């Protein structure tokens, strides 16, 4: 499984990493899970867009820093299923749920427009 990040995601990550120091470790744990289950499992994953070669998924990111908090982090990522040998997950957005209620719809539309199949 290959992982990539958009520029916007990198900016989101840098900003939130200052506040939540366990974020790099938390993201690595998510990557390990996504290697086994690219679309996630359970109630903490929701498919926002689905086409034959591209799925966009919103996932709740378990953050050690927020163990007892009612809010949590969300990650929006795209799963590109090219072939069974080559798969790609590209992280699009990362946000703190109590600071922002929903994902950036305009950013998702821009991503879909750029990756039309």
HUVEN-V394784 format. One record per residue. N is the residue number from 1. RES is the residue in one letter. SS is DSSP state (a for helix, b for strand, c for the rest). PSI is psi in radians with two decimals (* if undefined). D_LAST is the distance of its C-alpha to the last C-alpha in Angstrom with 2 decimals. Layout:
n->N res->RES ss->SS psi->PSI d_last->D_LAST
n->N res->RES ss->SS psi->PSI d_last->D_LAST
//
This chain:
n->1 res->X ss->c psi->2.31 d_last->20.23
n->2 res->X ss->b psi->2.50 d_last->19.20
n->3 res->X ss->b psi->2.45 d_last->19.44
n->4 res->X ss->b psi->2.83 d_last->18.53
n->5 res->X ss->b psi->2.44 d_last->19.51
n->6 res->X ss->c psi->2.84 d_last->18.47
n->7 res->X ss->a psi->-0.71 d_last->21.43
n->8 res->X ss->a psi->-0.72 d_last->21.92
n->9 res->X ss->a psi->-0.76 d_last->22.20
n->10 res->X ss->a psi->-0.72 d_last->24.70
n->11 res->X ss->a psi->-0.76 d_last->26.71
n->12 res->X ss->a psi->-0.77 d_last->26.75
n->13 res->X ss->a psi->-0.81 d_last->27.86
n->14 res->X ss->a psi->-0.75 d_last->30.62
n->15 res->X ss->a psi->-0.80 d_last->31.95
n->16 res->X ss->a psi->-0.44 d_last->32.10
n->17 res->X ss->a psi->-0.48 d_last->33.40
n->18 res->X ss->a psi->-0.59 d_last->36.56
n->19 res->X ss->a psi->-0.66 d_last->37.26
n->20 res->X ss->c psi->1.64 d_last->36.10
n->21 res->X ss->c psi->-0.33 d_last->37.27
n->22 res->X ss->c psi->0.05 d_last->35.96
n->23 res->X ss->a psi->-0.79 d_last->32.30
n->24 res->X ss->a psi->-0.73 d_last->31.48
n->25 res->X ss->a psi->-0.69 d_last->33.05
n->26 res->X ss->a psi->-0.72 d_last->31.36
n->27 res->X ss->a psi->-0.65 d_last->27.87
n->28 res->X ss->a psi->-0.69 d_last->28.79
n->29 res->X ss->a psi->-0.72 d_last->29.86
n->30 res->X ss->a psi->-0.73 d_last->26.53
n->31 res->X ss->a psi->-0.70 d_last->24.74
n->32 res->X ss->a psi->-0.73 d_last->27.12
n->33 res->X ss->a psi->-0.76 d_last->26.33
n->34 res->X ss->a psi->-0.43 d_last->22.54
n->35 res->X ss->a psi->-0.65 d_last->23.08
n->36 res->X ss->a psi->-0.73 d_last->24.71
n->37 res->X ss->c psi->1.50 d_last->22.78
n->38 res->X ss->c psi->-0.54 d_last->19.27
n->39 res->X ss->c psi->0.09 d_last->19.01
n->40 res->X ss->c psi->3.01 d_last->22.69
n->41 res->X ss->c psi->2.57 d_last->25.65
n->42 res->X ss->c psi->-3.02 d_last->28.05
n->43 res->X ss->c psi->-0.09 d_last->28.38
n->44 res->X ss->c psi->0.12 d_last->27.33
n->45 res->X ss->b psi->2.38 d_last->23.58
n->46 res->X ss->b psi->2.23 d_last->21.54
n->47 res->X ss->b psi->2.11 d_last->17.89
n->48 res->X ss->b psi->-0.52 d_last->16.79
n->49 res->X ss->b psi->2.44 d_last->13.21
n->50 res->X ss->b psi->2.21 d_last->11.88
n->51 res->X ss->c psi->3.01 d_last->8.87
n->52 res->X ss->c psi->-0.58 d_last->8.91
n->53 res->X ss->c psi->-0.11 d_last->7.44
n->54 res->X ss->b psi->2.27 d_last->8.28
n->55 res->X ss->b psi->2.39 d_last->11.67
n->56 res->X ss->b psi->2.24 d_last->13.68
n->57 res->X ss->b psi->2.45 d_last->17.36
n->58 res->X ss->b psi->2.27 d_last->20.63
n->59 res->X ss->b psi->2.55 d_last->23.49
n->60 res->X ss->b psi->2.21 d_last->27.15
n->61 res->X ss->b psi->2.04 d_last->28.32
n->62 res->X ss->c psi->2.09 d_last->31.83
n->63 res->X ss->c psi->2.17 d_last->33.84
n->64 res->X ss->a psi->-0.61 d_last->37.30
n->65 res->X ss->a psi->-0.50 d_last->38.55
n->66 res->X ss->a psi->0.54 d_last->37.87
n->67 res->X ss->c psi->-0.80 d_last->39.54
n->68 res->X ss->c psi->0.29 d_last->41.66
n->69 res->X ss->c psi->2.65 d_last->39.64
n->70 res->X ss->c psi->-0.39 d_last->38.36
n->71 res->X ss->c psi->2.83 d_last->35.27
n->72 res->X ss->c psi->3.14 d_last->32.63
n->73 res->X ss->b psi->2.61 d_last->29.59
n->74 res->X ss->b psi->2.49 d_last->26.00
n->75 res->X ss->b psi->2.30 d_last->22.95
n->76 res->X ss->b psi->2.23 d_last->19.38
n->77 res->X ss->b psi->2.77 d_last->16.88
n->78 res->X ss->b psi->2.32 d_last->13.31
n->79 res->X ss->b psi->1.97 d_last->13.18
n->80 res->X ss->b psi->1.99 d_last->10.55
n->81 res->X ss->b psi->1.51 d_last->11.69
n->82 res->X ss->c psi->-1.09 d_last->10.94
n->83 res->X ss->c psi->3.13 d_last->14.21
n->84 res->X ss->c psi->-0.43 d_last->17.51
n->85 res->X ss->c psi->-0.64 d_last->18.91
n->86 res->X ss->c psi->1.99 d_last->16.39
n->87 res->X ss->b psi->2.57 d_last->15.31
n->88 res->X ss->b psi->2.36 d_last->14.73
n->89 res->X ss->b psi->2.18 d_last->15.88
n->90 res->X ss->b psi->2.12 d_last->15.66
n->91 res->X ss->b psi->2.27 d_last->18.34
n->92 res->X ss->b psi->-0.77 d_last->17.68
n->93 res->X ss->b psi->2.59 d_last->21.00
n->94 res->X ss->b psi->2.22 d_last->24.50
n->95 res->X ss->b psi->2.76 d_last->27.22
n->96 res->X ss->b psi->2.15 d_last->30.68
n->97 res->X ss->c psi->-0.63 d_last->30.91
n->98 res->X ss->c psi->-0.30 d_last->34.33
n->99 res->X ss->c psi->-0.45 d_last->33.33
n->100 res->X ss->c psi->2.16 d_last->30.14
n->101 res->X ss->c psi->-0.64 d_last->29.68
n->102 res->X ss->c psi->2.92 d_last->25.88
n->103 res->X ss->c psi->2.82 d_last->22.66
n->104 res->X ss->c psi->1.75 d_last->21.61
n->105 res->X ss->a psi->-0.68 d_last->19.42
n->106 res->X ss->a psi->-0.69 d_last->18.83
n->107 res->X ss->a psi->-0.71 d_last->17.66
n->108 res->X ss->a psi->-0.74 d_last->15.10
n->109 res->X ss->a psi->-0.73 d_last->13.85
n->110 res->X ss->a psi->-0.76 d_last->13.82
n->111 res->X ss->a psi->-0.81 d_last->11.84
n->112 res->X ss->a psi->-0.70 d_last->9.09
n->113 res->X ss->a psi->-0.70 d_last->9.28
n->114 res->X ss->a psi->-0.41 d_last->9.21
n->115 res->X ss->c psi->0.55 d_last->6.22
n->116 res->X ss->c psi->2.34 d_last->3.77
n->117 res->X ss->c psi->* d_last->0.00
//
